[in-house]
Amino acid sequence: CLDPAWQLRATEAESIQSQQRLTGVSYCSCTGALTTVRALDREEVSRHNLTVVATDHGSPRRSATQLLTVHVLDVNDEMPTFQRNHYEASVAENLPPGVPVLQLLATDRDLEANGQVSYGGISGEDFSLDPTTGLISTRRSLDHEEQAEHLLTVYAHDGGGPPYQTKASVRILVADENDNAPAFQSDTYALEVPENQSHVELITVCATDRDAGENSRLSYQLTAGDPEKDFALNPVSGKLYTTQGLDR
């Protein structure tokens, strides 16, 4: 080969072979052509700083040094990634529309439009999803008794061509408020009681409450119509019975 010998100078006492392995770049000692020896990953190393040395074959040998910077251009090869695959949040019922519920976040390691993330996937009357910020908000006042749990699927996509998309699931619980009054099965009850008999079980009154948890736990009591204390009502079971014999 009559052309000057070209080589990559390894920095910090590394071997030439080691620098080729690290940079993914190979050289031809005859032509000085530099080529890649493997696929380069911009997200791994975005810039390669190389030192090229040209050496003649005279005596004494002389050389020249050229600094070469290789910038790896971005392609849309990364998918957006949510912080987690499953999100869970809660919101109180009866609040006005527009209440923030959950902030989503997805990232993309690509650059510019390839790494610009947008959000979507939510439709309907209950929730909205800001396509730019990833904020989920309520679209209307929610009712725990109507629907206590909402299961949603959201997605994040980048701006590449074609775009990459990833999905996540969202579970939103509607927290209960004590907004329902207990209701008896009947407004009035009519009973016949034998006289002169005490501790006779007469009826079990039953009421229900559409709320949840402690808001729906009921207790019973007599509030009027028994000045002589002839009757007793179990506060837990709702059983009504006589405490003494009644005289017709």
Steps between C-alpha positions, in 0.01 A plus 500: 500500500658828389258732673579633845396266777187617687406380841277589794703606799361349820470751782623444853720207400212295359577271207381576148282188508344615826408840354346335196290282731390798709421736213371252245726662237758327280769647277688402184874555533536544122226747421429650839130421461307471825198270517272367770550143605173472692172684532539814709249593770454874552326441832810311617767738361392806301847623405830323428825696525771331291867576444632414151878482441663499151859368504746493209766233442800730480794519732442649741129423487269798527132515581199731508203484732138567415221527759172355374160535667227261390145605590246218499173615347176406671239267353168408660609171655383551861148451636344735754514352850254568783633526854291191579274261313209542741379818672247536780338816635190611688269799481213602727145488371282809453790731408455747213642422154866570429653342812856365436512126567833358377817625329639258242860516383661318210847567359671422170879490463491618139551863395267777383180370338615140541508552876200732535231315695124551469227329701158362411258214541230649725156578363155533648328729747689420821868591446724700267870456423713797398696378194799721581536486878355154570267633773178305559210714628130451561251613236200489733403446862542130584264288709640212706159332513472518122851363429763447767786397271618605156748291297674691220766424240729787399778519245804714427638539149797689358512731200718284278403355168359251545433573870556250779230451763481342845205441733429506874194419711339743744264413788311793653299449818216738583514566875168489683336790681211472743253643251218246533246467785392156625169375358257253661337231290163646600393837635250346745453165675176365659532228769270301729639427846349246747436656839656391829811352334845650551817469293313412184691564179273698272691591186844565358513838334749535219650806337771533236747772411657530152823643640806286573703405806420687821268727303268203444519344849161545668371503857138505614320674785148586617449875508129550576170329590617287793483710819449191721803317357284206393720428200870454431682515171835328445726777362700258283253239375187717488293244694203651680358319806286566807664562834190420707149364463264741333147557630250567230 
